[in-house]
Amino acid sequence: MSLTLNDPSALQKETNSGAVIEDFRKREYHKLDEQNHVYLDFTGASLNSSTQLEAHHSFLQNNILGNPHSVNPTSQLATKYINETRDYVLNYFNAVEDYYCVFTQNASGALKIVGECYPFNANSAFVLTFDNHNSVNGIRVFAKNKGSDVAYCPVFIEDLRLDTASMDRLLTHYKDKKNKLLAFPAQSNVSGVKHPLSLIQKAKDLGWDVLLDAAAFVPTNNLNLQEVKPDFVSVSFYKIFGYPTGVGCLLINKKALPKLQKPWFAGGTVSLVSILADSYILADTHERFEDGTLDFQNIPAVKTGLQQVEKIGMHHIQRNILELTQYLLDELAALKHSNGVALVHILGPKNNINRGGTVLLNFFDNSEKPLPFADVEEKANSANISFRTGCFCNPGIDEINNCLSTGELVQYFSTHETGDYNDMIKHLGKMRGAIRISLGIASIKKDADAFIKFAKSFLQ
Ligand SMILES: Cc1ncc(COP(=O)(O)O)c(C=O)c1O
């Protein structure tokens, strides 16, 4: 497998990737065209191909799978397929030697394990980037409840990239703390920014444990865990290939496993429990963190999904998306109302360097007044175009984009026991939210053109 991280120049150049993906789309995703859908929400969820479903359907028709926690024949068969898939996942991420693969329900399930089990206390620190999904932000609640220090590293408003000087300061600030956890996304689920993976080794050299949220990165990039070695990695498989939903994983570096303190036990996670002796012994590998029965009917479909990605070639997926993203950025930036006012403001990077195929934007009328994203979404819905609006479970980026101050946010929370995003918008009298279009495994130029045509319908 070729393993490319952040360097688009390292992509193989031999074939026209756009043509490869067009062909794949025609064969495998014809339902999109048959039903006239324009799908631009791949960061929300990728889509499954027809072959993937047929292969898994036939697998289920031909195998009798029992609950894996036993040694009867059907149970053994389920265990065999789970283990085969586990090995495949580890191999896919080049992690066979150094990592455990814990199957979870999704990336959030993986992140929760780290939050729940990391040894936070008064002698620990948790540092995370403003750019994080709420399932990472939520870990701060575990940290704070146990008396840990928590600090956020900002990103720059201009391009939503990491403020590396602030990060350097934070990484050296907590040198006396015993346990230090840094969490950041390999790729932003909102701006598409790829944060520098070199941060992993830098932080590790300063004594930090690193949690890499790879949920938005791995759908369109290879992650080579021989090249970068975070302690923990979170993944949702439906974000890579659509089916199965409900299966993710936490990759745990073997050296970091002893650090995680599981606060309870459940079926499947223990090698021994006594009621009379009030004692238990936890399983000593991935099993320790897999509470209850795994989704044994669906986990084998993960292997099929990964095989599909390998068959297409991640370099084709990646290059096609880079080209389409550049096309979208250029075309959208060129759209002007008749009085010369720009129709679209792109938030985050305006170029194609170290970014994925997620584009964040807002529409403006010819008097430079923003168009409410909800109105834009309603119009898109009636045209069968799927994209996403709001803050995308990433409030840090939204607060930066809209220049919200700590004071006004604290004031809102201190005067509201209930509330939501729309109520906050009304209360602050400020704009919040944006429109996110995201490309993925089956995106083709026709989708980008459909969005550009849709955008043009707002021109005055
Ligand atoms: C970067 C990132 N992290 C975590 C998650 C959470 O994933 P899930 O909802 O599958 O648990 C998402 C989902 O969008 C994401 O984009």
The ligand as an SDF file (V2000), in Angstrom:
LIG
                    3D

 16 16  0  0  0  0  0  0  0  0999 V2000
  -13.3630   14.8870   13.1740 C   0  0  0  0  0  0  0  0  0  0  0  0
  -14.5070   14.1020   13.7600 C   0  0  0  0  0  0  0  0  0  0  0  0
  -14.3320   13.5020   14.9460 N   0  0  0  0  0  0  0  0  0  0  0  0
  -15.2920   12.7780   15.5080 C   0  0  0  0  0  0  0  0  0  0  0  0
  -16.5060   12.6250   14.9100 C   0  0  0  0  0  0  0  0  0  0  0  0
  -17.5560   11.7760   15.5690 C   0  0  0  0  0  0  0  0  0  0  0  0
  -17.8650   10.7110   14.7370 O   0  0  0  0  0  0  0  0  0  0  0  0
  -19.0990    9.7710   15.0800 P   0  0  0  0  0  0  0  0  0  0  0  0
  -20.3140   10.6380   15.0540 O   0  0  0  0  0  0  0  0  0  0  0  0
  -19.0910    8.7550   14.0000 O   0  0  0  0  0  0  0  0  0  0  0  0
  -18.8510    9.1990   16.4190 O   0  0  0  0  0  0  0  0  0  0  0  0
  -16.7560   13.2470   13.6930 C   0  0  0  0  0  0  0  0  0  0  0  0
  -18.0720   13.1620   13.0310 C   0  0  0  0  0  0  0  0  0  0  0  0
  -18.4250   13.9290   12.1800 O   0  0  0  0  0  0  0  0  0  0  0  0
  -15.7140   13.9870   13.0860 C   0  0  0  0  0  0  0  0  0  0  0  0
  -15.8750   14.5830   11.8930 O   0  0  0  0  0  0  0  0  0  0  0  0
  1  2  1  0
  2  3  1  0
  2 15  2  0
  3  4  2  0
  4  5  1  0
  5  6  1  0
  5 12  2  0
  6  7  1  0
  7  8  1  0
  8  9  2  0
  8 10  1  0
  8 11  1  0
 12 13  1  0
 12 15  1  0
 13 14  2  0
 15 16  1  0
M  END
$$$$
